[in-house]
Amino acid sequence: MPITIADVATRAGVSKTTVSRVLNGKGEVDVRTADRVRAVISDLGYVPSARAVGLARGRTRVVGMLVPTLTWPWMGEVLQGAADVVEAEGYGLLLFTCTRGDESMRRFASQVSAKSFDGLLVVEPEGTLDYITALHERGLPVILIDDRSLQPRFPSVRTTNESGARAAAAHLLALGRRRPLVVTGMRRFGCTRERLAGFAGGYADAGLPIDPALVVEGDFTFECGRVAVRRLLADGVPFDAVFAHNDLSAAGALQALRDAGRRVPDDVAVVGFDDLPLAGHTHPPLSSVRQPLREMGAAAARTLISHLGGTPLPDTPTVIPTTFTVRASTGRT
């Protein structure tokens, strides 16, 4: 049987509270008593858990992270960036998903109540912003990653969706592409609205407003990109480029163009968004707006852990800019 703090207290003839004080250096304990407790700890081979010590000190040295799901193509990059920093700083990472809906949130809430972590990193599951805000206002430090223009009342880390999409527009315009098909994400997402506004704004500034018939709402899946391209080709709607709001739907567009015998980039140039590892392995390799996903996760974790060490939380969002990666799906300007 494992040795417990109660075993130490019984052998030393003191209370568990006294043992806890000796372990954590808190409160006044007679020197001889403290020496006796340490001797018993040594004799019994008692090793206090990091969690028990942390709770005694009012800290767990654990960071919580709440995300909607692990199936999003870019989630692994964000998680890795956060985990790299958390582990380097000697903290643990406690991960929660919302794949079971209300049941998942009830389990998460129980861990919040148990004070199982010192602070929280969040990629916001839909419909939870008010709850997360309330947690922050009750004293739990929270950092939102990819705030999607929600403008939360607590710190966030985000990227430049609008200017990234403008860069995509500038690249395609420089190639002479005048009729781009835009496969968006879900319109309810702020990142979708920003990317559409940036891309459409780039074309409008060039005197080439985008035909509404060339804007198709998708859902960030491979299939939505494939279906959008197939439908427009079947309907005879002309287009000479595709701007998809993520790499996965851009890959679907590439598949549909290949199936239809259209050459990329000669007939149709294709641009994605995210610049995931996938983008370098499509046929042809995909030009893409690079979201600094790993950097965003790392920046959020650094901000949170710095705050746990005493640094005030920032008053404004941390913004890490996008960049543009040119590959064979568009050729070069």
N, C-alpha and C positions, 0 to 999 in steps of 0.2 A: 504494500500500500504506500502511496506517496506520503511524504512527511508534510504536514500542514502547519500553518501558523499557530493553530490550537495546540498541536503537539509541543511546539517550542514553548508556548506560554505555560503549559502544564509542567513540563520538565524544569523550567526556570522559576516556577512559582510566582508568575506575574500574570497580568491580564494580556489579552490579545492586543489591546490598545497600546500597552507599553512596548510590546514586541514591534508593533508597527512604527512607533516613535523611534525606536532604536534603528530600525531598518532605513528610515527616511530622514533621520536627523531632525525631526520636528518635535517641539515641546521639550520640557525639562525632564530629564531622567537622571537619577543618581548615578554617578560614575561606576560604583561597584555593581549596581543593578545592570547597567548597560554592559559592563564587562561579562557578567554572568550570562546575560542573554546571548551575547556574541559567542561565548564558549559553547553554549547549548546548540546554537545554530551550526557551529563547526562540528560538534560531536555528532549531531543528527544528520548532517549533510543537507540541511534545508536550503532550497534554492527558491526564492520568491519569484513568481512570474512577473514578467515585465508589465503585464496589465495590472496586476495587484499593486505593484509599486507605483505605477502611473496614477491609478485611482487614488491611492493614499496621498499622492502629491497634488491631486486635483487635475492631473493631466494624463492622457493615455499614450501620447506620442503616436497616435494613429490619425490618419487623414481619411475621411469618408469621401467617396465619389459616387454620385448618382447620375446614371445615364439612361436613355430610353431603352436601348438594346445594344448588343454587341454585333449585330448583323449589318449595321450601316457600314458601307465600304471604307469610310475614313476613320471610323471610331478607334481602330487599333493604333493609328498614328497618334491620336490625341492621348490615348491611354498610356502609350509608351513614353511620350514626352513627360507626362505627369509622373509616371512611375520612376523614371530615371532620377528626377529631382527628389522625390519623396524618399527613395531608398538611399540616395547619396547623403541625405540629411539625417539618416538614422530613424526615420519614421516608418510605420507600417501603412499599408493602403487597404481600406475596406471598401469593396466595390458592390454597388447595388444597381440592379436593372429594374425596369418596369414592364417586363415581358408578361407578367401575370396581372397587369392592371391594378385594380384596387387592392388585391391581395398583396402584391408587391409593395405598394405604398404603405399598407398597414404594417408589414414587417419592417420597412424602413423607419416608420414612425416609432416603432417599439425600440429600435436601436438608438434613435435620437433621444427618447425618454431615458434610456439607460446610460446616456452620455458615453457611448462607445467610441466616440472620436472627438477630436479637438476642434476640427473645422471641416468644411465641406466644399468640394469641387463639384460643379454641376454642368452637365450638358442637358438642358432643360427638357424633361419629358412633357409632352403637350398637356396643358391644363394644370400644371403644378406651380406656376410662377407665384401665385398669391401665397401658397403654402410655404414655398421656399423663402419668400420675402418675410413672412411672419416669423420663420425660424431665425432669420438674420436680425430682425428687430427685437427678438427676445434674447439676443446675445450670442448666437452661433455665428462665427465668421464664415461667410459664404463668398465664393468666387464663381461667377458664371462664365463658362467657355462657349464661344460662338453665340453671342447674345441675339443675333438675328434681328437687330434693330429694336429689341424689346425695351431698351433703356430701363433696366431694372434699377431699383433703389439700393443697390449694393454693387461692389466692384465687379468688373467683367473684363474679359479678354476677347477681342474680336479681330476680324480682318477687313480688308477693303473690298467688299463685294462689288460695289458700284464701279470703282476705278479699275478693278480687275476686268470687269466686263467691257469697259471702255477700251482697255488695252486690246481685248479680243477684236472689238470692232475696228480699231485702228489698223490692226494687222490684216484683217480681211479686206478693208478698204484699200490698203496699200497694194494688195494683190489684185485689185480691180474687181472684187466681188461685190455686186450691187444688189443682189436679191437673196439675202440670207434667210434660211428657215431657222426659227428659234424654237427649240424644244425646252420649255421651262420646267421648273419644279412646281410643286403645289403652290397656288397663288396665296394661300393663307400664311405662308412662311415669309418673313421679312427678307431673308436672303434671296428668295425668288424675285420679289419686287425690286430689290436693289439691283440684281443682275440684269433684269429686264430693262430697268430705267437707265442703267449705265450703257448697255449695248444699244438700245434704241436711241439714246441721247447722242451717242457717237455717230450713228448714221444720220440722225436729224441734223446735227451740226454740219455734216458734209452735204446737206441738201438732198438726202435720200431717205426720207421717212420710210420706216418698215411697213410693208403691206400687212394689215391685220390678219389676212388670210394665211400669212406665213408665221404666225405666232400660235403654237400649239401647246396647250397645257399638258405636262407629263407628271410623273410621280417619282422621278429619279431612278427608274429601273431600266434595265437593258431593253425590256420589251417595249416600253413607251417610246424610246428612240427608234426602234425598228418599225413599230406600227406607224408612227408619224411620217417617216420617210416613205414607207410603202403606200400610205394613203395619198400623199401629195403626188407621188409618181403616177398612181392609178388615176387620179383626177386630172392629170395633165397640168398641174400648177408648176410653173417653172421656178427653179431656184438654183443658185450656183455655189451655195455654201450652207453649212449647218453650224449653228452655235447651240450646243447642248449645255444645260445648266449643271451637269456633272459628267464625269468620265464614263460612268456605266451606261447612261443613255446615249452618249456619243458613240460608244462601242456598238450599241444597237443600231444606230444610224449607219455606221460603217458596214455592218453586216447586211442591212437592207440595200445599200448602194451596191455592194459587191454582188448580191443576189440578182440585182436588176441589170448588171453589166455596166454600171457607171464607174468611171475611173476616178480614183481619189489620189491626188488632188486635181488632176487635169480637168475633169468635168465638174466635180463638187469638192470644195475644200471643207474640212471638218475640224472644229475646235471644241474641246471639252472644258471642264472646270473641276479643279481639285488637284490635278497632276499626281494622282496616286501611282504606285508602281505599275498598276494595270496599263497606264497610258503608254509606257515604253514597250509594251508587249502586244498591242493590237496590230492589226494588219490593214494599212501601214501604221507605224507608230504615231501616236496622237499628239498633236499640238494642244496645249492646255494651259489654263490659268492656274498657277500653283497657289493653293492655300497653304499657309505655313502651319500645318496641323500639329506637327510634333512640337514646334516652337510655341504654339498657343497653349498646349497642355503643360509644357515646362514653365512658361511664364506664369500661368495661373498657380501652379504648385509653388513656385518661388515666392510669389506674392503672399500666398496663404501662410507658408512656413515662416517667412520673414515677419508677418504680423504676429504669429504665435510666439515669436521671439521678442516682441515688443514694438515693432515698427507699425505706425498707424497705417490703416488701409488707405489706398489712393482714392481721391475724390472723383477722378475721371477714368473712363475706360482705357485700358491698354490696347493699342491698335498696332498690329503687326501687318505690314503691307503684303499684298499679293505680288507675284512676279509672273512673267509669261515665258513659257517654254515652247520653242518652235521645234516641231518634228516633221516627219514626212507627210502627214495628213494635210498639211497646207503648203509644203515647200518653203522656200525662203524669199523674203522681199528683196 
